[in-house]
Amino acid sequence: MVRAIFAVALAALAGAAGAQAYPSKPVRILIAQAPGSATDVISRVVGNKMSEFLGQPVIIEARPGAGGLLGTEVAAHSAPDGYTLFMANNSTHGSNPAVYAKLPYDPVKDFAPIGFVASVPYVLVLNPSLPPNSVKELIDYVKARPGKVNYASAGNGSTHQFCAELLKYSAGLDMVHVPYKGSPPAVIAVAAGEVALMFANLTDIGGQLKGGKLKPLAVTTAKRTPHLPDLPTMEEAGVAGFEINSWFGLLAPAGTPPAIVTRLNTETNKALADAGVQKTLGAQGLDFNPGSPEQFAAHIKSEIAKFTKIAKAANIKAE
């Protein structure tokens, strides 16, 4: 009996020691978007600060492709040991579940939420050579050229496409979708005049806006952003009910031990509270939204429901 009790005690101590040892090797954050994208930038800034608290390197690994499906699938099927995390966003856990009849992952069941990280508005931008200087003028311009004005997106099923399709539906427009492999090449295409317009994440276009390479018309959030205070919201510009926000948050594969999820949530929120992190990301138009795993789980479910409702109303489908 004594020997059995001793064995149980040793096992408990060993388990506690194993839990305390986390992490004992580098942690990677998978992203489903291309290097240089907003998801990449946020992951690197937050990951670098988290590495200080975790005592291990945090490596960012980009797995772009298939509109975000590829990287999300890899993350969903990774080992649930706390060493592979995923920076989700409103495409991987919002628009994609709404437009794809069958996904290679379950956005809810295959993941354990860690915490919300940040949000940023989309901005409706044009190539500066185009004459419209307001959303109303753009709508009139497109209506006068049915099927001849094209718009860029970060890929089929991306939230960039969702924004444009919602505008098409709301204003009765006929525009042509030109999908790119990620947001950076789409932004470059609009700036170069290959494509007329797009809804771009503010984080992705800060330099182009300052350099006058893109013409901004409105933001997609419910309220104006302090980063571009003179820009109206789409609602203010005359498109009723238009609200789509870009957001980012950390997930782990389902089955990750709760103690590790709690530790990661703590370190994520500590990183977001750091003045240096806030200064770096705030300069790119980001708002910080730390919270609990439960709050992030509820947010994901509400986003999927919202995008599904919009997809049905606007008949948005993955191409």
Secondary structure per residue as TSV (DSSP state, phi and psi in degrees):
chain	resnum	aa	ss	phi	psi
A	1	M	-	360.0	-46.7
A	2	V	H	-60.4	-42.3
A	3	R	H	-63.2	-38.9
A	4	A	H	-65.6	-42.7
A	5	I	H	-63.8	-39.8
A	6	F	H	-63.0	-40.7
A	7	A	H	-64.5	-41.9
A	8	V	H	-63.5	-40.7
A	9	A	H	-63.5	-41.9
A	10	L	H	-63.2	-41.4
A	11	A	H	-63.0	-40.9
A	12	A	H	-64.6	-41.6
A	13	L	H	-65.2	-39.8
A	14	A	H	-63.9	-40.9
A	15	G	H	-64.4	-41.2
A	16	A	H	-64.8	-40.4
A	17	A	H	-64.3	-38.4
A	18	G	H	-64.7	-40.4
A	19	A	H	-66.5	-40.9
A	20	Q	H	-67.8	-25.7
A	21	A	H	-75.9	-16.0
A	22	Y	-	-68.4	133.2
A	23	P	-	-92.4	144.6
A	24	S	S	-107.6	5.5
A	25	K	S	-155.2	171.0
A	26	P	-	-57.6	147.6
A	27	V	E	-107.1	137.0
A	28	R	E	-112.7	143.1
A	29	I	E	-111.0	113.7
A	30	L	E	-80.6	141.7
A	31	I	E	-127.7	148.9
A	32	A	S	-98.3	6.6
A	33	Q	S	-113.2	170.6
A	34	A	-	-75.2	156.0
A	35	P	T	-56.7	139.3
A	36	G	T	93.1	-11.1
A	37	S	S	-74.5	168.4
A	38	A	H	-59.1	-39.8
A	39	T	H	-60.3	-40.6
A	40	D	H	-65.5	-47.5
A	41	V	H	-60.8	-48.2
A	42	I	H	-62.4	-43.1
A	43	S	H	-61.4	-40.6
A	44	R	H	-69.9	-43.9
A	45	V	H	-66.4	-47.3
A	46	V	H	-71.0	-40.2
A	47	G	H	-63.0	-39.9
A	48	N	H	-61.3	-40.3
A	49	K	H	-72.1	-39.2
A	50	M	H	-60.8	-35.6
A	51	S	H	-60.8	-32.0
A	52	E	H	-65.2	-39.9
A	53	F	H	-77.6	-33.7
A	54	L	H	-81.4	-21.9
A	55	G	T	76.3	17.7
A	56	Q	S	-141.5	151.6
A	57	P	-	-61.9	144.4
A	58	V	E	-114.3	114.9
A	59	I	E	-103.0	133.3
A	60	I	E	-96.7	126.4
A	61	E	E	-122.8	116.3
A	62	A	E	-88.2	129.4
A	63	R	-	-128.5	66.6
A	64	P	-	-74.2	163.7
A	65	G	-	133.5	148.7
A	66	A	G	56.3	39.7
A	67	G	G	64.7	25.8
A	68	G	G	97.2	-7.6
A	69	L	H	-68.5	-38.3
A	70	L	H	-61.7	-55.6
A	71	G	H	-64.5	-36.6
A	72	T	H	-66.4	-39.4
A	73	E	H	-63.9	-43.6
A	74	V	H	-59.0	-44.3
A	75	A	H	-64.8	-41.9
A	76	A	H	-61.7	-32.0
A	77	H	T	-103.4	14.4
A	78	S	S	-79.9	163.1
A	79	A	-	-62.4	134.3
A	80	P	S	-84.4	60.6
A	81	D	S	-116.4	4.9
A	82	G	S	87.6	0.4
A	83	Y	S	-101.3	-6.4
A	84	T	E	-126.6	117.9
A	85	L	E	-115.1	172.0
A	86	F	E	-140.1	129.0
A	87	M	E	-90.2	96.3
A	88	A	E	-77.6	162.1
A	89	N	E	-148.9	-175.5
A	90	N	T	-72.2	-7.7
A	91	S	I	-84.8	-52.9
A	92	T	I	-66.7	-31.8
A	93	H	I	-127.4	37.5
A	94	G	I	-151.9	-76.5
A	95	S	I	-74.9	-39.7
A	96	N	H	-59.8	-48.1
A	97	P	H	-61.2	-22.1
A	98	A	H	-82.7	-24.6
A	99	V	H	-112.7	-18.0
A	100	Y	-	-96.9	125.1
A	101	A	S	-64.5	-31.5
A	102	K	S	-141.1	122.3
A	103	L	-	-105.4	151.8
A	104	P	S	-79.8	11.9
A	105	Y	S	-154.3	156.9
A	106	D	-	-100.9	116.6
A	107	P	T	-63.4	-19.4
A	108	V	T	-104.6	-53.2
A	109	K	T	-72.7	-26.4
A	110	D	T	-87.8	0.7
A	111	F	E	-134.4	153.0
A	112	A	E	-112.5	110.5
A	113	P	E	-61.5	137.3
A	114	I	E	-102.9	-52.6
A	115	G	E	174.6	153.3
A	116	F	E	-68.7	145.8
A	117	V	E	-114.5	-60.4
A	118	A	E	-159.6	167.2
A	119	S	E	-141.3	158.1
A	120	V	E	-157.9	144.5
A	121	P	E	-76.7	157.4
A	122	Y	E	-87.4	151.9
A	123	V	E	-124.1	130.0
A	124	L	E	-77.4	114.9
A	125	V	E	-125.4	149.2
A	126	L	E	-121.0	162.6
A	127	N	-	-67.2	133.1
A	128	P	T	-58.2	-19.4
A	129	S	T	-74.6	-15.4
A	130	L	S	-77.7	143.5
A	131	P	-	-72.3	-30.2
A	132	P	-	-60.0	138.1
A	133	N	-	-120.8	9.9
A	134	S	S	-153.3	166.6
A	135	V	H	-64.3	-41.1
A	136	K	H	-60.5	-44.1
A	137	E	H	-64.7	-35.8
A	138	L	H	-65.3	-44.6
A	139	I	H	-59.4	-44.6
A	140	D	H	-64.1	-38.6
A	141	Y	H	-63.8	-44.1
A	142	V	H	-70.5	-40.1
A	143	K	H	-62.6	-29.1
A	144	A	T	-79.5	-8.8
A	145	R	S	-134.9	60.9
A	146	P	T	-58.9	128.6
A	147	G	T	75.5	3.7
A	148	K	T	-109.6	-11.9
A	149	V	E	-100.9	129.8
A	150	N	E	-111.4	157.7
A	151	Y	E	-132.3	148.6
A	152	A	E	-97.8	157.2
A	153	S	E	-147.0	171.9
A	154	A	S	-83.1	5.0
A	155	G	S	141.0	163.0
A	156	N	T	-60.0	130.4
A	157	G	T	85.0	-3.1
A	158	S	-	-72.1	161.1
A	159	T	H	-67.7	-26.8
A	160	H	H	-57.8	-45.6
A	161	Q	H	-64.3	-40.9
A	162	F	H	-56.9	-45.5
A	163	C	H	-59.6	-47.1
A	164	A	H	-66.8	-39.8
A	165	E	H	-68.7	-32.9
A	166	L	H	-66.8	-38.7
A	167	L	H	-63.9	-44.4
A	168	K	H	-57.4	-46.9
A	169	Y	H	-65.5	-45.5
A	170	S	H	-67.7	-36.9
A	171	A	H	-103.4	-1.7
A	172	G	T	68.0	46.5
A	173	L	-	-101.6	157.2
A	174	D	-	-119.6	97.9
A	175	M	E	-123.2	156.9
A	176	V	E	-102.5	130.3
A	177	H	E	-85.0	130.2
A	178	V	E	-122.2	98.2
A	179	P	E	-79.9	142.4
A	180	Y	-	-118.8	168.5
A	181	K	S	-89.3	72.9
A	182	G	S	111.0	162.6
A	183	S	H	-70.2	-43.6
A	184	P	H	-54.3	-48.0
A	185	P	H	-66.9	-28.6
A	186	A	H	-68.2	-42.7
A	187	V	H	-62.1	-44.0
A	188	I	H	-60.4	-39.1
A	189	A	H	-64.7	-39.9
A	190	V	H	-68.3	-44.4
A	191	A	H	-61.9	-32.9
A	192	A	H	-84.2	-9.6
A	193	G	T	87.5	7.5
A	194	E	S	-69.6	-30.8
A	195	V	S	-131.4	148.1
A	196	A	S	-73.8	-42.5
A	197	L	E	-157.4	171.9
A	198	M	E	-168.3	164.7
A	199	F	E	-98.2	111.8
A	200	A	E	-113.2	143.2
A	201	N	E	-61.7	132.2
A	202	L	H	-56.3	-35.1
A	203	T	H	-63.1	-29.9
A	204	D	H	-81.0	-14.1
A	205	I	H	-126.0	10.4
A	206	G	H	-53.6	-47.9
A	207	G	H	-64.7	-41.0
A	208	Q	H	-67.9	-34.4
A	209	L	H	-68.0	-44.5
A	210	K	H	-64.2	-34.5
A	211	G	T	-84.9	-0.6
A	212	G	T	73.3	18.6
A	213	K	S	-85.7	-10.9
A	214	L	S	-134.4	148.3
A	215	K	E	-107.6	111.9
A	216	P	E	-84.4	141.8
A	217	L	E	-116.9	-36.3
A	218	A	E	-166.9	163.0
A	219	V	E	-109.5	158.9
A	220	T	-	-97.0	-0.8
A	221	T	S	-81.7	167.5
A	222	A	S	-69.0	-31.3
A	223	K	S	-121.7	157.8
A	224	R	-	-63.0	149.5
A	225	T	-	-91.8	138.3
A	226	P	T	-65.6	-15.1
A	227	H	T	-77.7	-24.8
A	228	L	S	-137.9	65.7
A	229	P	T	-62.3	-22.2
A	230	D	T	-83.7	-12.4
A	231	L	S	-83.5	130.8
A	232	P	-	-74.6	162.8
A	233	T	B	-78.5	164.0
A	234	M	T	-60.8	-35.4
A	235	E	T	-62.4	-47.3
A	236	E	T	-63.4	-30.9
A	237	A	T	-79.6	-1.0
A	238	G	T	110.4	1.5
A	239	V	-	-102.0	96.8
A	240	A	T	-64.8	140.2
A	241	G	T	72.5	14.1
A	242	F	-	-90.0	108.3
A	243	E	-	-149.9	109.9
A	244	I	-	-137.4	126.1
A	245	N	E	-113.8	144.7
A	246	S	E	-92.2	128.4
A	247	W	E	-137.3	164.1
A	248	F	E	-142.4	142.1
A	249	G	E	-160.3	155.3
A	250	L	E	-91.7	137.8
A	251	L	E	-128.5	159.8
A	252	A	E	-124.3	159.8
A	253	P	E	-61.2	145.9
A	254	A	T	-56.4	140.4
A	255	G	T	97.8	-5.6
A	256	T	-	-62.3	132.2
A	257	P	-	-52.7	135.5
A	258	P	H	-54.6	-35.8
A	259	A	H	-63.3	-36.8
A	260	I	H	-71.9	-40.2
A	261	V	H	-60.6	-43.4
A	262	T	H	-62.7	-43.4
A	263	R	H	-61.6	-44.1
A	264	L	H	-66.7	-37.1
A	265	N	H	-63.0	-41.9
A	266	T	H	-61.6	-46.7
A	267	E	H	-70.5	-32.7
A	268	T	H	-64.0	-47.3
A	269	N	H	-66.5	-33.8
A	270	K	H	-65.5	-39.9
A	271	A	H	-63.9	-40.2
A	272	L	H	-70.4	-21.8
A	273	A	H	-84.6	-9.4
A	274	D	-	-70.4	133.2
A	275	A	H	-61.7	-38.0
A	276	G	H	-65.9	-41.8
A	277	V	H	-63.9	-44.8
A	278	Q	H	-63.5	-38.9
A	279	K	H	-66.6	-44.3
A	280	T	H	-65.5	-48.5
A	281	L	H	-78.6	-32.7
A	282	G	H	-63.0	-32.4
A	283	A	T	-66.1	-15.6
A	284	Q	T	-105.2	13.6
A	285	G	T	90.7	12.1
A	286	L	-	-89.8	144.5
A	287	D	E	-108.2	145.3
A	288	F	E	-100.6	135.6
A	289	N	-	-134.7	64.2
A	290	P	-	-66.6	154.3
A	291	G	-	-177.3	-169.2
A	292	S	-	-91.8	163.8
A	293	P	H	-58.7	-36.8
A	294	E	H	-65.7	-39.9
A	295	Q	H	-65.0	-39.5
A	296	F	H	-68.8	-37.7
A	297	A	H	-61.1	-42.0
A	298	A	H	-66.5	-37.0
A	299	H	H	-63.8	-44.5
A	300	I	H	-59.8	-45.7
A	301	K	H	-62.9	-39.1
A	302	S	H	-69.4	-35.2
A	303	E	H	-68.2	-42.3
A	304	I	H	-61.0	-42.3
A	305	A	H	-64.0	-41.0
A	306	K	H	-65.6	-47.3
A	307	F	H	-66.9	-35.1
A	308	T	H	-63.8	-40.6
A	309	K	H	-63.6	-43.6
A	310	I	H	-65.9	-41.5
A	311	A	H	-60.5	-41.7
A	312	K	H	-68.1	-42.0
A	313	A	H	-66.3	-41.7
A	314	A	H	-94.3	1.8
A	315	N	T	54.8	46.7
A	316	I	-	-87.4	125.5
A	317	K	-	-134.2	151.9
A	318	A	-	-68.3	136.3
A	319	E	-	-86.7	360.0
